[in-house]
Amino acid sequence: MKNNNVNSTNLPSIDVIIVNYNGIKYLPDCLESLFLSQYPSFRVIIVDNASSDNSVKWIKKNYHQVTVIKNKINEGFGKANAKGIEYGDSPYFALLNNDTKVDRNWLIKLVEVMENNFYCATACSKLLFMNNPEVINASGGGMNIIGYGYDHNLFSNNKRASHKIKDVFFATAAACLIRRCHYNSINGFDLSFFMYHEDVDLGWRMNLMGYTVKYVPDSVVYHAFGGTSMKSGSMQFRNRLGLRHALRSLLKNYEITTLKYILPLFCHININNFKAGIATGFFRALLWNLLWLPDTVIKRCRVQRSRKKSDKKLSSLIWQDVQLPVQFPDYSIQNRKSFKNKSVGEDEINIADNTTCHLGYGWYACEPYFKDPSVVYRWTREEAIFFFRYSGRDGLLRLKVLGLSKLLGIKRAFTIYLTQYDTLSSLPICLKYFFTIESDHWESFDILLSGKPGYVEVRISVAKTWSPHEIFNNKDYRQLGMGVTATIESICN
């Protein structure tokens, strides 16, 4: 396939590998965007994991230029990708999830970075949530000291994010480019992993070999985040597989002196979780790793003999704590379209209710106020959104906000962007309000409401966030904006 819009001089051909499992819902958008990529030469290889939703039939009918490899059973992520990688022969191959849509320049931006640095083994795209493209899904991947992987800047606002290329611990496999010769030199994916943690383990071994792993923010891909993998089970399934694979990675990749400290810590934490009633599948993970132990020992010897970097030299890429620097929301994130289709009462909102359908992106889990536990509220991130349905009656939107200005020693500033959508008109009314806080107490801020019935989007944008860990040394690594009380008072006449 050729594209005349791109200067093809000296650009290498690319194999783009997509693993598919019952992805008919996502494949049309994925492949349509992929074939609009501004890159002169690439081949698409889809490895189908025994789908039952007519995915293969649809691909062959609509994209005859795509090579399809059919598995008789679901072989998981790593093995299926390995088949596609082995089938291809280009100097680079890209891994792409089937529940993604790519920006036109996603591929060339990755190639440009890797062509300028032979020791760069892999580079990954910026992942944005498909249903909330203002929000980051991942800007590369990290790992904590006990082997748990995480996505950098998960749920952060894209507008506030850094646009610099940086070294990361691993390239998120939902959208990345890999140099074939370096991949082969470390024996590729660990094929004992069914799914989850493959990219963490691969990035770890690439770093150990002295290669670099890059995050490229100008390469943008939109991700449905678990759009097809969640069909294989719940988050519990995901965490269980991730845990067992993380343990094998620890056993293979850490130096023995590090492992003597980390392994007991890993076990201690998971046993305590079990005692607390947290189902992590730890004992299943132990059993699985005992069964694989002979192979793990062989792989460990291979890794340790060939490694070029010590654990100490890699420490800057590893989060030096057990507590991960990411938090998942305790509610279902809404966007403008999804909220518009919800059936909710007029002139009401409850921020503290984790079953609410009023909250957009940017909120941490609700918590009790430290001075009065009867007051439940949420902290925003650098930006947070909520929605409510408006009756059209003149009224008052009252926000109660906690800024802790004196504690932090600075005047806290935030901006409210209020957008009213009239049910009868396509033209919204947009208003902007700027506020400051100079105390450690709750302060009320009122916004007048008027106009026709419809729904309202309220966006809270904070000038500067702060981390509790930096103040209290309490391992709370959240970047907090403003605290907002549990309820937005009903709009009054």
C-alpha positions as CSV (number, residue, x, y, z in Angstrom):
1,M,0.0,0.0,0.0
2,K,1.4,3.4,-1.0
3,N,0.5,6.9,0.2
4,N,1.6,9.8,-1.9
5,N,1.0,12.3,0.9
6,V,4.1,11.1,2.8
7,N,7.8,11.3,1.7
8,S,8.6,7.6,1.5
9,T,12.4,8.1,1.1
10,N,14.3,5.5,3.2
11,L,11.3,4.8,5.4
12,P,11.2,1.1,6.4
13,S,8.2,-1.1,5.7
14,I,6.1,-2.1,8.8
15,D,4.1,-5.1,9.8
16,V,1.1,-4.0,11.8
17,I,-0.2,-6.9,14.0
18,I,-3.6,-7.0,15.5
19,V,-4.9,-9.7,17.8
20,N,-8.6,-10.2,17.5
21,Y,-11.1,-11.9,19.7
22,N,-14.8,-11.2,19.0
23,G,-13.9,-7.7,18.1
24,I,-16.5,-7.1,15.4
25,K,-17.8,-4.1,17.4
26,Y,-14.5,-2.3,17.1
27,L,-12.8,-3.6,13.9
28,P,-14.6,-1.3,11.4
29,D,-13.3,1.9,13.1
30,C,-9.9,0.4,13.8
31,L,-9.2,-0.7,10.3
32,E,-10.8,2.4,8.7
33,S,-8.5,4.6,10.7
34,L,-5.5,2.4,10.2
35,F,-5.7,2.5,6.4
36,L,-5.9,6.3,6.6
37,S,-2.5,6.3,8.2
38,Q,0.0,8.7,6.6
39,Y,2.7,6.1,6.1
40,P,4.0,4.8,2.7
41,S,4.3,1.1,3.2
42,F,2.8,-1.2,5.8
43,R,1.1,-4.6,5.9
44,V,-1.7,-5.6,8.3
45,I,-1.7,-9.0,9.9
46,I,-4.7,-10.0,12.0
47,V,-4.4,-13.0,14.2
48,D,-7.8,-14.2,15.2
49,N,-8.2,-16.1,18.5
50,A,-11.1,-18.4,17.4
51,S,-13.7,-15.6,17.3
52,S,-17.4,-16.6,17.2
53,D,-18.8,-13.3,16.0
54,N,-18.0,-13.5,12.3
55,S,-15.0,-11.2,12.7
56,V,-13.0,-13.2,10.2
57,K,-15.7,-13.3,7.6
58,W,-16.2,-9.5,7.9
59,I,-12.5,-8.8,7.5
60,K,-12.2,-10.9,4.4
61,K,-15.2,-9.3,2.9
62,N,-14.2,-5.7,3.5
63,Y,-10.4,-5.8,3.7
64,H,-9.1,-8.3,1.3
65,Q,-5.6,-6.8,1.6
66,V,-5.4,-7.9,5.3
67,T,-3.6,-11.1,6.1
68,V,-5.7,-13.2,8.5
69,I,-4.2,-16.0,10.6
70,K,-6.9,-18.1,12.3
71,N,-6.2,-19.9,15.6
72,K,-8.4,-22.9,16.4
73,I,-8.5,-21.9,20.1
74,N,-8.1,-18.6,22.0
75,E,-4.3,-18.6,22.5
76,G,-4.2,-15.3,24.4
77,F,-2.3,-12.1,23.7
78,G,1.3,-13.1,23.7
79,K,1.2,-16.3,21.7
80,A,-1.2,-14.8,19.1
81,N,1.1,-11.8,18.6
82,A,4.1,-14.1,18.4
83,K,2.4,-15.8,15.4
84,G,1.9,-12.6,13.7
85,I,5.4,-11.4,14.4
86,E,6.8,-14.7,13.0
87,Y,4.7,-14.4,9.9
88,G,6.0,-10.9,9.1
89,D,9.5,-10.0,8.0
90,S,9.8,-6.2,8.2
91,P,12.5,-4.6,10.3
92,Y,9.8,-3.2,12.5
93,F,6.5,-4.4,13.6
94,A,3.7,-2.5,15.3
95,L,1.3,-4.0,17.8
96,L,-2.2,-2.5,17.8
97,N,-5.3,-3.4,19.8
98,N,-8.4,-4.1,17.9
99,D,-10.4,-1.7,20.1
100,T,-8.4,1.4,19.0
101,K,-8.6,4.2,16.4
102,V,-5.3,5.7,15.2
103,D,-4.4,9.3,14.4
104,R,-3.2,9.6,10.8
105,N,0.4,10.3,11.9
106,W,0.6,7.7,14.7
107,L,3.0,5.4,12.9
108,I,5.4,7.8,11.3
109,K,5.9,9.6,14.6
110,L,7.0,6.3,16.2
111,V,9.3,5.4,13.2
112,E,11.0,8.9,13.3
113,V,12.0,8.4,16.9
114,M,13.3,4.8,16.4
115,E,15.1,5.5,13.2
116,N,17.1,8.2,15.0
117,N,18.2,5.8,17.7
118,F,19.3,2.3,16.9
119,Y,19.3,1.4,20.6
120,C,15.7,2.2,21.0
121,A,14.0,-1.2,21.0
122,T,10.4,0.0,21.2
123,A,8.4,3.2,21.2
124,C,4.7,3.6,22.2
125,S,1.9,6.0,21.4
126,K,-0.1,8.3,23.7
127,L,-3.3,6.4,24.4
128,L,-6.4,8.5,24.9
129,F,-9.8,7.1,26.0
130,M,-12.0,6.7,23.0
131,N,-15.1,7.9,24.7
132,N,-13.3,10.7,26.6
133,P,-10.5,11.9,24.3
134,E,-9.6,14.7,26.7
135,V,-8.4,12.0,29.1
136,I,-5.2,10.0,29.0
137,N,-5.3,6.2,29.1
138,A,-1.5,5.8,29.1
139,S,1.6,7.8,28.3
140,G,3.9,4.7,28.5
141,G,4.0,2.2,31.3
142,G,5.7,1.9,34.7
143,M,6.2,-0.7,37.3
144,N,6.5,-0.6,41.1
145,I,9.1,-2.5,43.1
146,I,7.0,-5.6,43.5
147,G,6.3,-6.0,39.8
148,Y,2.9,-4.4,39.4
149,G,2.6,-2.6,36.1
150,Y,0.6,0.6,35.6
151,D,-0.1,3.2,33.0
152,H,1.6,6.6,33.3
153,N,-0.8,9.5,33.7
154,L,-3.9,7.3,33.8
155,F,-7.0,9.5,33.9
156,S,-5.0,12.7,33.7
157,N,-6.1,15.6,31.5
158,N,-4.4,15.5,28.1
159,K,-4.2,19.4,27.8
160,R,-2.0,19.5,30.9
161,A,0.3,16.7,30.0
162,S,3.9,17.0,28.9
163,H,4.5,16.7,25.2
164,K,8.1,15.6,25.5
165,I,9.5,12.2,24.4
166,K,10.7,10.3,27.5
167,D,12.2,7.0,28.6
168,V,9.7,4.6,30.2
169,F,9.8,1.2,31.8
170,F,7.7,-0.5,29.1
171,A,5.8,0.3,26.0
172,T,2.0,-0.2,26.3
173,A,1.3,-3.0,23.8
174,A,-2.1,-1.5,22.8
175,A,-0.1,0.7,20.4
176,C,3.6,0.4,20.0
177,L,6.4,-0.1,17.5
178,I,9.1,-2.7,18.1
179,R,12.5,-3.2,16.4
180,R,12.5,-6.8,15.2
181,C,16.2,-7.6,15.8
182,H,16.1,-6.3,19.4
183,Y,12.9,-8.2,20.1
184,N,14.5,-11.4,18.8
185,S,17.7,-10.8,20.8
186,I,15.7,-11.1,24.1
187,N,13.6,-14.0,22.8
188,G,10.4,-12.0,22.5
189,F,7.3,-12.4,24.6
190,D,7.1,-14.8,27.4
191,L,4.7,-17.3,25.9
192,S,3.7,-18.7,29.3
193,F,1.6,-15.6,29.8
194,F,-2.0,-16.0,28.5
195,M,-2.8,-12.3,28.6
196,Y,-1.8,-9.3,30.7
197,H,1.7,-8.3,31.9
198,E,3.4,-9.4,28.6
199,D,4.4,-5.8,27.7
200,V,5.7,-5.1,31.3
201,D,7.9,-8.2,31.2
202,L,9.1,-7.4,27.6
203,G,10.0,-3.8,28.5
204,W,11.8,-4.9,31.6
205,R,14.0,-7.3,29.6
206,M,14.7,-4.7,26.9
207,N,15.8,-2.3,29.6
208,L,18.0,-4.9,31.2
209,M,19.7,-5.5,27.8
210,G,20.7,-1.8,27.7
211,Y,18.1,-0.8,25.1
212,T,15.8,2.1,25.5
213,V,12.0,2.2,25.6
214,K,10.4,5.5,24.5
215,Y,7.0,7.2,24.9
216,V,6.2,9.4,21.9
217,P,3.3,11.9,22.7
218,D,2.9,13.0,19.1
219,S,1.8,9.5,18.2
220,V,-1.8,9.4,19.3
221,V,-4.2,6.4,19.5
222,Y,-7.7,6.3,20.9
223,H,-8.4,3.3,23.0
224,A,-11.7,1.7,24.2
225,F,-9.7,0.3,27.2
226,G,-10.6,-3.4,27.7
227,G,-13.2,-3.3,24.9
228,T,-12.6,-6.9,23.9
229,S,-10.3,-8.3,26.6
230,M,-13.0,-7.7,29.3
231,K,-15.2,-10.2,27.5
232,S,-12.8,-12.9,28.8
233,G,-13.8,-11.9,32.4
234,S,-14.0,-9.2,35.0
235,M,-11.3,-7.0,36.5
236,Q,-10.8,-9.8,39.0
237,F,-9.8,-12.1,36.1
238,R,-7.4,-9.4,34.8
239,N,-5.8,-8.9,38.2
240,R,-5.5,-12.6,38.8
241,L,-3.6,-13.2,35.6
242,G,-1.5,-10.1,36.1
243,L,-0.5,-11.2,39.6
244,R,0.7,-14.6,38.5
245,H,2.7,-13.2,35.6
246,A,4.1,-10.4,37.7
247,L,5.5,-13.1,40.1
248,R,7.2,-14.9,37.3
249,S,8.7,-11.7,36.0
250,L,10.2,-11.0,39.4
251,L,11.7,-14.4,39.6
252,K,13.3,-14.0,36.1
253,N,14.4,-10.5,36.0
254,Y,15.6,-9.2,39.4
255,E,19.1,-9.7,40.6
256,I,19.3,-12.3,43.5
257,T,20.1,-9.7,46.1
258,T,17.1,-7.6,45.1
259,L,14.9,-10.7,44.9
260,K,15.8,-11.8,48.5
261,Y,14.1,-8.5,49.6
262,I,11.3,-8.2,47.1
263,L,10.0,-11.8,47.1
264,P,9.1,-11.9,50.8
265,L,7.6,-8.4,50.5
266,F,5.5,-9.6,47.6
267,C,4.2,-12.6,49.5
268,H,3.6,-10.6,52.7
269,I,1.5,-8.0,51.0
270,N,-0.7,-10.6,49.2
271,I,-1.2,-12.8,52.2
272,N,-2.3,-9.7,54.1
273,N,-4.7,-8.9,51.3
274,F,-6.1,-12.5,51.5
275,K,-6.6,-12.1,55.3
276,A,-8.4,-8.9,54.6
277,G,-10.8,-10.6,52.2
278,I,-9.3,-9.1,49.1
279,A,-9.5,-11.7,46.3
280,T,-6.3,-11.4,44.3
281,G,-5.8,-15.1,43.4
282,F,-2.5,-15.1,45.2
283,F,-2.5,-18.8,46.0
284,R,-3.5,-19.7,42.5
285,A,-0.6,-17.6,41.3
286,L,1.8,-19.4,43.6
287,L,0.6,-22.8,42.3
288,W,0.9,-21.7,38.7
289,N,4.4,-20.4,39.3
290,L,5.4,-23.7,41.1
291,L,4.3,-25.6,38.0
292,W,6.3,-23.3,35.8
293,L,9.3,-23.1,38.1
294,P,11.7,-25.3,36.1
295,D,11.1,-23.2,33.0
296,T,11.3,-20.0,35.0
297,V,14.8,-21.0,36.3
298,I,16.0,-21.6,32.8
299,K,14.6,-18.3,31.6
300,R,16.2,-16.6,34.7
301,C,19.6,-17.9,33.9
302,R,19.3,-16.7,30.3
303,V,18.2,-13.2,31.4
304,Q,20.9,-12.8,34.2
305,R,23.7,-14.0,31.9
306,S,22.8,-11.5,29.1
307,R,21.8,-8.4,31.1
308,K,23.7,-5.2,30.6
309,K,22.1,-3.1,33.3
310,S,22.0,-3.6,37.1
311,D,18.8,-3.2,39.1
312,K,20.3,0.0,40.6
313,K,20.7,1.6,37.1
314,L,17.1,0.8,36.3
315,S,15.8,2.1,39.6
316,S,14.9,5.5,38.2
317,L,12.3,3.8,35.9
318,I,10.8,1.7,38.7
319,W,8.3,3.3,41.2
320,Q,10.1,2.8,44.5
321,D,7.0,2.0,46.6
322,V,4.4,-0.7,47.0
323,Q,1.5,1.8,46.6
324,L,0.9,2.5,42.9
325,P,0.7,6.2,41.8
326,V,-2.6,5.6,40.0
327,Q,-6.2,5.5,41.3
328,F,-9.2,4.1,39.4
329,P,-12.5,6.1,39.8
330,D,-15.2,4.5,41.9
331,Y,-17.9,5.5,39.4
332,S,-18.8,5.1,35.8
333,I,-17.3,8.1,33.8
334,Q,-19.8,9.9,31.7
335,N,-19.4,12.1,28.7
336,R,-21.7,14.6,27.1
337,K,-23.3,12.0,24.8
338,S,-23.8,9.3,27.4
339,F,-25.3,11.7,30.0
340,K,-27.7,13.1,27.5
341,N,-29.2,9.7,27.0
342,K,-29.5,9.0,30.7
343,S,-32.8,9.3,32.5
344,V,-32.2,11.5,35.5
345,G,-34.2,14.0,37.6
346,E,-34.0,17.7,36.9
347,D,-32.1,20.2,39.0
348,E,-30.3,17.6,41.1
349,I,-26.8,16.3,41.5
350,N,-25.0,14.1,44.0
351,I,-21.2,14.1,43.7
352,A,-20.6,11.6,46.5
353,D,-22.8,8.9,45.1
354,N,-20.6,6.4,43.3
355,T,-23.7,5.0,41.4
356,T,-24.4,8.5,40.0
357,C,-24.4,9.1,36.3
358,H,-23.7,12.8,36.7
359,L,-19.9,12.6,36.9
360,G,-17.5,13.0,34.0
361,Y,-13.8,12.6,34.1
362,G,-11.5,14.0,36.7
363,W,-12.8,12.9,40.1
364,Y,-11.1,10.9,42.8
365,A,-13.1,8.4,45.0
366,C,-15.4,10.0,47.6
367,E,-14.1,10.3,51.2
368,P,-15.2,11.7,54.6
369,Y,-14.0,15.2,55.5
370,F,-11.2,14.8,58.1
371,K,-12.8,17.4,60.5
372,D,-16.4,16.1,60.2
373,P,-16.8,12.5,58.9
374,S,-20.5,13.1,58.3
375,V,-19.5,15.3,55.4
376,V,-18.6,13.2,52.3
377,Y,-16.9,14.9,49.3
378,R,-14.6,14.3,46.4
379,W,-11.3,15.8,45.3
380,T,-10.9,16.9,41.7
381,R,-7.9,16.3,39.6
382,E,-6.5,19.2,37.6
383,E,-9.8,19.3,35.8
384,A,-13.1,17.6,36.5
385,I,-16.6,17.6,34.9
386,F,-20.1,17.0,36.1
387,F,-23.5,17.2,34.4
388,F,-27.0,17.9,35.5
389,R,-30.4,18.2,33.8
390,Y,-31.8,21.7,33.9
391,S,-35.5,22.5,34.2
392,G,-35.3,26.0,32.7
393,R,-36.4,27.7,36.0
394,D,-34.3,30.6,37.2
395,G,-32.2,29.3,40.0
396,L,-28.8,29.0,41.7
397,L,-26.0,26.5,41.4
398,R,-24.1,26.4,44.7
399,L,-20.7,24.8,44.9
400,K,-19.0,24.2,48.2
401,V,-15.2,24.0,47.7
402,L,-12.3,23.2,49.9
403,G,-8.9,24.6,48.9
404,L,-6.7,24.3,52.0
405,S,-5.0,27.5,50.9
406,K,-3.3,28.3,54.3
407,L,-2.0,24.8,54.7
408,L,-0.4,25.0,51.3
409,G,0.8,28.6,51.7
410,I,-0.7,29.8,48.4
411,K,-3.8,31.4,47.1
412,R,-5.8,28.7,45.4
413,A,-7.4,29.6,42.1
414,F,-9.9,27.7,39.9
415,T,-12.1,28.4,36.9
416,I,-15.7,27.2,36.3
417,Y,-16.7,26.7,32.6
418,L,-20.5,26.3,32.5
419,T,-22.1,25.2,29.2
420,Q,-25.8,25.0,28.8
421,Y,-27.3,22.8,26.1
422,D,-30.8,23.7,25.1
423,T,-32.9,20.7,24.1
424,L,-34.4,22.6,21.1
425,S,-31.2,24.3,19.9
426,S,-27.8,23.0,18.7
427,L,-26.1,26.2,19.9
428,P,-24.8,26.0,23.5
429,I,-24.5,28.9,25.9
430,C,-20.9,29.1,27.3
431,L,-20.0,31.0,30.5
432,K,-16.8,31.3,32.4
433,Y,-16.2,32.2,36.1
434,F,-13.0,32.7,38.0
435,F,-12.7,32.1,41.7
436,T,-10.0,32.2,44.4
437,I,-9.7,30.6,47.9
438,E,-7.6,31.9,50.7
439,S,-8.7,29.8,53.7
440,D,-8.7,26.2,54.9
441,H,-12.5,26.2,55.3
442,W,-15.3,25.3,53.0
443,E,-16.3,28.2,50.8
444,S,-19.5,28.6,48.9
445,F,-19.6,29.9,45.3
446,D,-22.9,30.7,43.6
447,I,-23.7,30.7,39.9
448,L,-27.0,32.0,38.6
449,L,-28.9,29.8,36.2
450,S,-31.4,30.8,33.6
451,G,-32.5,29.9,30.2
452,K,-34.4,27.1,28.5
453,P,-34.6,23.4,29.6
454,G,-31.8,21.1,28.7
455,Y,-28.7,19.8,30.3
456,V,-25.6,21.6,31.8
457,E,-21.9,20.6,31.7
458,V,-19.8,22.1,34.5
459,R,-16.1,22.0,34.1
460,I,-13.8,22.8,37.1
461,S,-10.3,23.7,36.1
462,V,-7.7,24.2,38.9
463,A,-4.7,26.4,38.4
464,K,-2.3,24.2,40.4
465,T,-2.6,20.7,42.0
466,W,-0.9,19.4,45.1
467,S,0.2,16.1,46.5
468,P,-0.6,15.0,50.1
469,H,2.6,12.9,50.2
470,E,4.7,16.1,49.6
471,I,3.1,17.7,52.7
472,F,2.4,14.8,55.0
473,N,4.8,12.0,53.8
474,N,1.8,9.7,53.9
475,K,2.2,7.8,50.5
476,D,-0.8,9.5,49.1
477,Y,0.5,10.3,45.7
478,R,-2.7,11.8,44.2
479,Q,-2.5,15.2,42.5
480,L,-5.4,17.0,44.1
481,G,-7.2,20.0,42.8
482,M,-10.2,21.2,44.9
483,G,-12.4,19.3,47.3
484,V,-16.1,19.5,46.5
485,T,-18.8,18.6,49.0
486,A,-20.9,15.5,48.6
487,T,-23.9,17.3,47.0
488,I,-24.5,20.2,44.7
489,E,-27.5,21.9,46.3
490,S,-30.7,21.7,44.4
491,I,-31.2,24.6,42.1
492,C,-33.6,27.0,43.9
493,N,-36.3,29.2,42.4
